Amino acid sequence: MAAENDDARAVAVEADRIEARAWTDWFAAIPPELRSEFGIAVRTVADATLLMAPRIPLTLFNRAIGLGMTEPASADDLDTVVQAFVDAGCSTFGVAWGPYSEPAALASHLDAMLPTPAQRPSLAKMVRGTAPPSSAASDLRIVAVDRSLVGETDRALTRAHGAPLPGMFAPLFWRPRWHLYAAMDRDVVVGGAALFLDGNSAWLGIAAVLPEYRRRGGQGSLMVQRIRDAIGAGATRIFTETDEPAHAGANPSLNNMERCGFEKIVSRTQFIGPTGMPGHRSRAGARTRPAGRPGR
C-alpha cells in the first residue's frame, strides 16, 4: 500500500473513531429511563462499535461503525455483529463497509448474508482542516445554546428529525466536549446542531432545521459557526458524514459540506439488515432465534 493510501486510511480510521465516540457519549447522556424504554445500548464486537436502539427502527440508530478498519474482520466477527442486532430485537440495522475495510473478500459474505434487490445506500465520510470557512448567507441567527434555550432546541431538533425521543438532545448541553447551537428566526428556535470535540479532532452532527424554515441558509450557517468554534478550540481535523445521492441526484447536505471546505475521505456502502428478519442463519447453517421485541 502506497504511503498516500496509508495516510488516507489513517484519516478514514480517525473519522470512524470520532463518530463512534460521539455517538457512544451521546447514548450515555440519554436519561436511563429513555435508554430502557427504547432499548438504547452500545456494544463492541471486534473493532466495530454497535449502536442499538431496537424501538427506534431507523438504521441511523442501529448500525455498526468501523468493522474491519483497524484489524481484519473474520466471517465469525461478521456473524457475531449481525447476531447481536438480531438478538437485541433490531428490525433493521446497517453494517458499513468500504475500500479500507479488511479483508476485501468479506464484502461477498456481507452481500450473501444481507441481500437486497435494490441499490444499497452509500455514506460519504468528510473531512476538512483549519482554513477559515466563508460566511453563509442566511436570515436565520445562529447562537450557542444556553440554559434558557435547551428545552426549545431539543423540541425543534426532535420535530425536525422526526425522532420519537423528546429529551434526547437536551442532555448534551451538560455533557463535557459537546456544544449545542440553535438556529433562530427572531426569538423562535427553528433548528439546531451539535459539535463534539475530542483532542485535536472535531465532529459535526445532529443538525436539522424545521421544514417550514428550510431553504433559508440555516444549515450552512450552523455548519460555518461550528467549524469556526472547532478551529478556535484547537481542532486540526473536523469530520462529518452524510448520505450520498443515488446516480446523479443532488444532496443539499453534501453540497453544504463542500461549500464549507469539506472533502470526501471515502464512500461506505451500508449493508442493511432486512425489516422483520425472522432469525439469523449462522455460517454453520443453524437458525438462531432472535430476542422478542417488548411491546409498547
Secondary structure as GFF3:
##gff-version 3
##sequence-region A 1 296
A	DSSP	alpha_helix	3	29	.	.	.	ID=ss1
A	DSSP	alpha_helix	32	38	.	.	.	ID=ss2
A	DSSP	beta_strand	41	45	.	.	.	ID=ss3
A	DSSP	beta_strand	48	52	.	.	.	ID=ss4
A	DSSP	three_ten_helix	59	61	.	.	.	ID=ss5
A	DSSP	beta_strand	63	65	.	.	.	ID=ss6
A	DSSP	alpha_helix	75	88	.	.	.	ID=ss7
A	DSSP	beta_strand	93	97	.	.	.	ID=ss8
A	DSSP	alpha_helix	106	113	.	.	.	ID=ss9
A	DSSP	beta_strand	122	128	.	.	.	ID=ss10
A	DSSP	beta_strand	141	144	.	.	.	ID=ss11
A	DSSP	three_ten_helix	147	149	.	.	.	ID=ss12
A	DSSP	alpha_helix	150	161	.	.	.	ID=ss13
A	DSSP	three_ten_helix	170	174	.	.	.	ID=ss14
A	DSSP	beta_strand	178	185	.	.	.	ID=ss15
A	DSSP	beta_strand	188	198	.	.	.	ID=ss16
A	DSSP	beta_strand	201	209	.	.	.	ID=ss17
A	DSSP	three_ten_helix	211	213	.	.	.	ID=ss18
A	DSSP	alpha_helix	218	232	.	.	.	ID=ss19
A	DSSP	beta_strand	237	243	.	.	.	ID=ss20
A	DSSP	alpha_helix	252	259	.	.	.	ID=ss21
A	DSSP	beta_strand	263	273	.	.	.	ID=ss22
###
